[in-house]
Amino acid sequence: MLTPVTVFTPYPFTIGEKIHISEGTRHGDWIVANLDDKKITLRCPVSGKEFCWNRFCYLVDTREQEWPKGEKEGNDEK
């Protein structure tokens, strides 16, 4: 029996890629600094701070927008 299913696919990051996380505790602008099969290291383009997390992102949308948006929105410790 066929039924509607939502399928999530991990995003295939590349080092140096500029990303924007729209919601959650890690929201804001980031640069992909490093990655492996399980971890991703993101660098804040404003403060230069780097954070290493388990991979967590899934592709939702791509678009042209101002980047980074600036210090007002900040990328403090998530």
C-alpha positions as protocol buffer text, in pm:
chain_id: "A"
residue {
  index: 1
  type: MET
  ca { x: 0 y: 0 z: 0 }
}
residue {
  index: 2
  type: LEU
  ca { x: 143 y: 336 z: -100 }
}
residue {
  index: 3
  type: THR
  ca { x: 134 y: 616 z: 155 }
}
residue {
  index: 4
  type: PRO
  ca { x: 281 y: 967 z: 171 }
}
residue {
  index: 5
  type: VAL
  ca { x: 629 y: 961 z: 327 }
}
residue {
  index: 6
  type: THR
  ca { x: 860 y: 1252 z: 401 }
}
residue {
  index: 7
  type: VAL
  ca { x: 1219 y: 1166 z: 306 }
}
residue {
  index: 8
  type: PHE
  ca { x: 1517 y: 1355 z: 454 }
}
residue {
  index: 9
  type: THR
  ca { x: 1857 y: 1343 z: 285 }
}
residue {
  index: 10
  type: PRO
  ca { x: 2176 y: 1464 z: 460 }
}
residue {
  index: 11
  type: TYR
  ca { x: 2320 y: 1766 z: 285 }
}
residue {
  index: 12
  type: PRO
  ca { x: 2653 y: 1703 z: 101 }
}
residue {
  index: 13
  type: PHE
  ca { x: 2860 y: 1990 z: 244 }
}
residue {
  index: 14
  type: THR
  ca { x: 3185 y: 2112 z: 87 }
}
residue {
  index: 15
  type: ILE
  ca { x: 3469 y: 2282 z: 276 }
}
residue {
  index: 16
  type: GLY
  ca { x: 3455 y: 2659 z: 228 }
}
residue {
  index: 17
  type: GLU
  ca { x: 3080 y: 2658 z: 157 }
}
residue {
  index: 18
  type: LYS
  ca { x: 2883 y: 2955 z: 294 }
}
residue {
  index: 19
  type: ILE
  ca { x: 2563 y: 2845 z: 464 }
}
residue {
  index: 20
  type: HIS
  ca { x: 2275 y: 3001 z: 657 }
}
residue {
  index: 21
  type: ILE
  ca { x: 2088 y: 2802 z: 923 }
}
residue {
  index: 22
  type: SER
  ca { x: 1744 y: 2959 z: 947 }
}
residue {
  index: 23
  type: GLU
  ca { x: 1623 y: 2824 z: 1283 }
}
residue {
  index: 24
  type: GLY
  ca { x: 1727 y: 2658 z: 1606 }
}
residue {
  index: 25
  type: THR
  ca { x: 2014 y: 2705 z: 1848 }
}
residue {
  index: 26
  type: ARG
  ca { x: 2273 y: 2708 z: 1565 }
}
residue {
  index: 27
  type: HIS
  ca { x: 2091 y: 2967 z: 1352 }
}
residue {
  index: 28
  type: GLY
  ca { x: 2293 y: 3221 z: 1158 }
}
residue {
  index: 29
  type: ASP
  ca { x: 2562 y: 3242 z: 893 }
}
residue {
  index: 30
  type: TRP
  ca { x: 2850 y: 2994 z: 884 }
}
residue {
  index: 31
  type: ILE
  ca { x: 3144 y: 2878 z: 675 }
}
residue {
  index: 32
  type: VAL
  ca { x: 3208 y: 2503 z: 652 }
}
residue {
  index: 33
  type: ALA
  ca { x: 3561 y: 2478 z: 794 }
}
residue {
  index: 34
  type: ASN
  ca { x: 3604 y: 2100 z: 804 }
}
residue {
  index: 35
  type: LEU
  ca { x: 3402 y: 1780 z: 780 }
}
residue {
  index: 36
  type: ASP
  ca { x: 3418 y: 1403 z: 785 }
}
residue {
  index: 37
  type: ASP
  ca { x: 3159 y: 1124 z: 772 }
}
residue {
  index: 38
  type: LYS
  ca { x: 3020 y: 1205 z: 1118 }
}
residue {
  index: 39
  type: LYS
  ca { x: 3126 y: 1558 z: 1218 }
}
residue {
  index: 40
  type: ILE
  ca { x: 3112 y: 1908 z: 1071 }
}
residue {
  index: 41
  type: THR
  ca { x: 3313 y: 2210 z: 1186 }
}
residue {
  index: 42
  type: LEU
  ca { x: 3149 y: 2547 z: 1123 }
}
residue {
  index: 43
  type: ARG
  ca { x: 3318 y: 2888 z: 1156 }
}
residue {
  index: 44
  type: CYS
  ca { x: 3134 y: 3211 z: 1232 }
}
residue {
  index: 45
  type: PRO
  ca { x: 3225 y: 3468 z: 962 }
}
residue {
  index: 46
  type: VAL
  ca { x: 3189 y: 3753 z: 1215 }
}
residue {
  index: 47
  type: SER
  ca { x: 3375 y: 3627 z: 1524 }
}
residue {
  index: 48
  type: GLY
  ca { x: 3590 y: 3357 z: 1362 }
}
residue {
  index: 49
  type: LYS
  ca { x: 3490 y: 3109 z: 1635 }
}
residue {
  index: 50
  type: GLU
  ca { x: 3469 y: 2744 z: 1526 }
}
residue {
  index: 51
  type: PHE
  ca { x: 3236 y: 2474 z: 1654 }
}
residue {
  index: 52
  type: CYS
  ca { x: 3243 y: 2101 z: 1579 }
}
residue {
  index: 53
  type: TRP
  ca { x: 2912 y: 1915 z: 1585 }
}
residue {
  index: 54
  type: ASN
  ca { x: 2766 y: 1587 z: 1467 }
}
residue {
  index: 55
  type: ARG
  ca { x: 2625 y: 1638 z: 1117 }
}
residue {
  index: 56
  type: PHE
  ca { x: 2270 y: 1769 z: 1144 }
}
residue {
  index: 57
  type: CYS
  ca { x: 2169 y: 1964 z: 831 }
}
residue {
  index: 58
  type: TYR
  ca { x: 1929 y: 1869 z: 557 }
}
residue {
  index: 59
  type: LEU
  ca { x: 1874 y: 2066 z: 237 }
}
residue {
  index: 60
  type: VAL
  ca { x: 1552 y: 2266 z: 238 }
}
residue {
  index: 61
  type: ASP
  ca { x: 1612 y: 2559 z: 2 }
}
residue {
  index: 62
  type: THR
  ca { x: 1885 y: 2746 z: -184 }
}
residue {
  index: 63
  type: ARG
  ca { x: 1859 y: 3114 z: -270 }
}
residue {
  index: 64
  type: GLU
  ca { x: 2049 y: 3437 z: -329 }
}
residue {
  index: 65
  type: GLN
  ca { x: 2067 y: 3653 z: -15 }
}
residue {
  index: 66
  type: GLU
  ca { x: 2298 y: 3891 z: 170 }
}
residue {
  index: 67
  type: TRP
  ca { x: 2566 y: 3696 z: 357 }
}
residue {
  index: 68
  type: PRO
  ca { x: 2672 y: 3733 z: 634 }
}
residue {
  index: 69
  type: LYS
  ca { x: 2382 y: 3930 z: 771 }
}
residue {
  index: 70
  type: GLY
  ca { x: 2599 y: 4099 z: 1036 }
}
residue {
  index: 71
  type: GLU
  ca { x: 2676 y: 4108 z: 1402 }
}
residue {
  index: 72
  type: LYS
  ca { x: 2324 y: 4207 z: 1514 }
}
residue {
  index: 73
  type: GLU
  ca { x: 2196 y: 3856 z: 1449 }
}
residue {
  index: 74
  type: GLY
  ca { x: 2521 y: 3704 z: 1579 }
}
residue {
  index: 75
  type: ASN
  ca { x: 2649 y: 3350 z: 1586 }
}
residue {
  index: 76
  type: ASP
  ca { x: 2730 y: 3309 z: 1954 }
}
residue {
  index: 77
  type: GLU
  ca { x: 2797 y: 2970 z: 2115 }
}
residue {
  index: 78
  type: LYS
  ca { x: 2512 y: 2747 z: 2013 }
}
